[in-house]
Amino acid sequence: MITKAANENLKLIQPMIRALRSGDTDRLNMIKDLKPDWLSMN
């Protein structure tokens, strides 16, 4: 039930969640909403 609700209600952020889970820095860098401009990542 939780998985179904998450799949239906969080469709817009599923690509972001997959990118975070994969750890693929190239994919993470393409998603601008994940990192605020004021936060520096080294």
Summary of the structure (lengths in Angstrom):
residues: 42
radius of gyration: 12.4
end to end distance: 38.7
largest distance: 38.7
contacts: 64
relative contact order: 0.13
helix: 69%
strand: 0%
